[in-house]
Each structure stands twice: as C-alpha cells, then as structure tokens.
Amino acid sequence: MSQFPMNFVKPAHDPWRAVVGEFGPTPIPPVAPYSLLTAEQWQAVRNTWPADVPVGITLANTADVEDLTDDLARFSLVALQFPKWIDGRAYSQARVLRARLRYAGEIRATGDVVVDMLPLLARTGFDAVQLRDGQSESSARRALTLVTDFYQGDVHQPRPLFARVPA
C-alpha cells in the first residue's frame, strides 16, 4: 500500500472540462461546474465567477503559482503541465502550492506524465495524475510502494530523516 494516495484520472470519466477559446470582457463563457480555465481565461472572469460554482485552473509550467495566492481558495483543482517528462518545473509549482501557499485542493499532473515520475509527484504535493497514453496504472501504483522512507523531507514529512523524532 502506498503511503501517498494518488487519484488516477481517466479522461472519459473526468467531470472537469477545459473551456475552449479566448475571451475578454465579452463574450464570457457559460458558467458551468467543473470548468477548467487557463490563467488568461480566469483573469477575464474572476470578478464575475460565482463562488459556489466549482472551477479549476490549468497552468503552464512557466507560470508563477504565487500569482494565484489571492484566488487559490476559489479553485477546486489546479492542473499543472509537464510538456515533457524530463521538464520538472511543475514539481516546484506543486511544492510551492502545498508547502508555502497551503493549497488544500486537488493538484493534478497532466501532459507527458510517465510511471517513473509517480514517487516524486506524490512527494511534491500532487494527489491526482493523468498518465500519458500507453502508461500502465498498475505499474504506477506499484511505483508508489517501492520506496517507503526518504532521507529528505517532502510536503508530507518536512523534516529530513536525521531530524525526525523516533516514534
């Protein structure tokens, strides 16, 4: 059993839907629960989006997540992108969201996400993942169980191993 729970998102069963198109002051997209907006779309509607309608945001790995500080409580989901599996900037974004900004909603890894990334995704604060086509969910779940303790700290256990109080 993994020490880090992870939700594996299957696109066909995912309630979140990206809103297609660009918009400024007009036209405004229809307000619908589980809308997944880009940062630019969010800026266009943030003052009019109803507080009781779940909304998510998808961010490029070049975005500064601290720019969202004032709006984080409004997002049920933050989807972070891995354009290539070797580009790890989204790990840093997730860690900042969880550790520094204390974001409690879902952080989802999207894009070129492969099985080998799962342990580090979990340790940096991701709790949901949409695997790249061809990747095995069972292998990904197994990857989460291979190492059970880490010398370094992470978002779940911030103290490094040498500084932890024995149980």
C-alpha positions as CSV (number, residue, x, y, z in Angstrom):
1,M,0.0,0.0,0.0
2,S,1.3,3.4,-0.9
3,Q,2.0,6.0,1.8
4,F,0.8,8.6,-0.7
5,P,-2.7,8.3,-2.0
6,M,-3.0,9.2,-5.7
7,N,-6.1,9.5,-7.9
8,F,-5.6,8.2,-11.4
9,V,-7.7,10.3,-13.7
10,K,-9.3,8.7,-16.7
11,P,-10.3,11.4,-19.2
12,A,-13.6,9.6,-20.2
13,H,-14.8,9.7,-16.6
14,D,-13.4,13.1,-15.6
15,P,-16.0,15.7,-14.8
16,W,-13.6,18.6,-15.5
17,R,-13.8,20.1,-18.9
18,A,-11.5,22.6,-20.5
19,V,-13.2,25.8,-21.7
20,V,-12.1,26.3,-25.3
21,G,-11.5,29.7,-26.8
22,E,-10.3,33.1,-25.8
23,F,-12.4,35.7,-24.3
24,G,-12.0,39.1,-22.8
25,P,-14.7,41.2,-21.2
26,T,-17.1,39.7,-23.8
27,P,-18.1,37.1,-24.5
28,I,-17.9,35.4,-21.2
29,P,-18.0,31.6,-21.2
30,P,-21.1,30.0,-19.8
31,V,-20.7,29.4,-16.1
32,A,-20.6,25.6,-15.6
33,P,-19.5,23.5,-12.7
34,Y,-16.1,21.8,-13.2
35,S,-14.9,24.3,-15.8
36,L,-11.1,24.1,-16.2
37,L,-9.8,27.5,-17.3
38,T,-6.5,28.8,-18.4
39,A,-4.9,31.6,-16.3
40,E,-5.8,34.1,-19.0
41,Q,-9.4,32.9,-19.0
42,W,-9.6,33.1,-15.3
43,Q,-8.3,36.7,-15.2
44,A,-11.1,37.6,-17.6
45,V,-13.9,36.1,-15.4
46,R,-12.5,36.1,-11.9
47,N,-14.7,39.1,-10.7
48,T,-17.9,37.5,-12.1
49,W,-17.4,33.8,-11.4
50,P,-19.9,32.6,-8.8
51,A,-18.3,31.5,-5.6
52,D,-20.5,28.4,-5.3
53,V,-19.6,27.0,-8.8
54,P,-16.5,24.7,-8.8
55,V,-13.8,26.0,-11.0
56,G,-10.3,24.8,-11.8
57,I,-7.2,26.3,-13.4
58,T,-4.6,24.8,-15.7
59,L,-1.2,26.3,-15.6
60,A,1.8,26.2,-17.9
61,N,5.0,25.1,-16.0
62,T,6.4,28.5,-16.7
63,A,3.7,30.3,-14.6
64,D,4.4,31.7,-11.2
65,V,1.9,29.9,-8.9
66,E,2.3,32.7,-6.3
67,D,0.4,35.0,-8.7
68,L,-2.6,32.9,-7.7
69,T,-2.3,33.5,-4.0
70,D,-5.4,35.7,-3.7
71,D,-7.6,33.3,-5.7
72,L,-6.4,29.9,-4.5
73,A,-9.3,29.3,-2.2
74,R,-11.7,29.6,-5.2
75,F,-10.0,26.7,-7.1
76,S,-11.1,23.1,-6.6
77,L,-8.4,22.0,-8.9
78,V,-5.0,23.2,-10.1
79,A,-3.8,21.2,-13.1
80,L,0.0,21.6,-13.7
81,Q,1.5,20.7,-17.0
82,F,4.5,18.5,-17.9
83,P,5.2,19.3,-21.6
84,K,8.0,16.7,-21.5
85,W,8.6,14.2,-18.8
86,I,12.2,15.5,-18.3
87,D,10.9,19.1,-17.6
88,G,10.4,19.2,-13.8
89,R,9.3,22.7,-13.2
90,A,5.8,21.6,-12.3
91,Y,7.2,19.7,-9.3
92,S,8.4,23.0,-7.9
93,Q,5.0,24.6,-8.6
94,A,3.2,21.8,-6.7
95,R,5.6,22.1,-3.7
96,V,5.1,25.8,-3.5
97,L,1.3,25.3,-3.7
98,R,1.3,22.7,-0.9
99,A,4.1,23.8,1.4
100,R,4.2,27.6,1.1
101,L,0.7,28.6,0.0
102,R,-1.1,25.7,1.9
103,Y,-3.4,24.9,-1.0
104,A,-5.7,22.1,0.1
105,G,-7.5,21.3,-3.2
106,E,-6.6,18.8,-5.9
107,I,-3.2,19.3,-7.7
108,R,-3.2,17.2,-10.9
109,A,-0.2,16.3,-13.1
110,T,-1.1,16.5,-16.8
111,G,0.8,16.1,-20.1
112,D,3.8,13.8,-20.6
113,V,3.4,12.0,-17.2
114,V,5.1,8.6,-17.0
115,V,5.2,5.9,-14.3
116,D,8.7,6.7,-13.2
117,M,7.5,10.2,-12.0
118,L,5.0,8.9,-9.5
119,P,7.0,8.9,-6.3
120,L,8.3,12.4,-6.8
121,L,4.8,13.6,-7.9
122,A,3.4,12.4,-4.6
123,R,6.3,13.8,-2.5
124,T,5.9,17.3,-4.0
125,G,2.2,17.5,-3.4
126,F,0.4,16.1,-6.4
127,D,-2.6,14.0,-5.5
128,A,-4.0,13.3,-8.9
129,V,-2.4,12.3,-12.2
130,Q,-3.4,11.8,-15.8
131,L,-0.9,9.3,-17.2
132,R,0.4,9.7,-20.8
133,D,-1.1,7.2,-23.2
134,G,0.5,3.8,-23.1
135,Q,1.4,4.1,-19.4
136,S,0.1,1.4,-17.0
137,E,-1.9,2.5,-14.0
138,S,-1.0,-0.8,-12.2
139,S,2.7,-0.1,-12.7
140,A,2.2,3.5,-11.5
141,R,0.5,2.3,-8.3
142,R,3.4,-0.2,-7.7
143,A,5.9,2.6,-8.2
144,L,4.3,4.4,-5.3
145,T,5.1,1.5,-3.0
146,L,8.7,0.8,-3.9
147,V,10.3,3.2,-1.5
148,T,8.7,3.8,1.8
149,D,11.0,6.2,3.5
150,F,13.1,9.2,2.3
151,Y,16.1,10.9,3.7
152,Q,15.0,14.3,2.5
153,G,11.8,15.9,3.7
154,D,8.8,16.5,1.5
155,V,5.4,18.1,1.6
156,H,4.1,15.2,3.8
157,Q,7.0,15.0,6.2
158,P,9.0,18.3,6.0
159,R,11.8,17.1,8.4
160,P,14.7,15.2,6.9
161,L,15.3,11.7,8.4
162,F,18.1,12.8,10.7
163,A,15.8,15.5,12.3
164,R,12.8,13.3,12.9
165,V,11.8,12.3,16.4
166,P,11.7,8.5,16.7
167,A,8.2,7.1,17.3
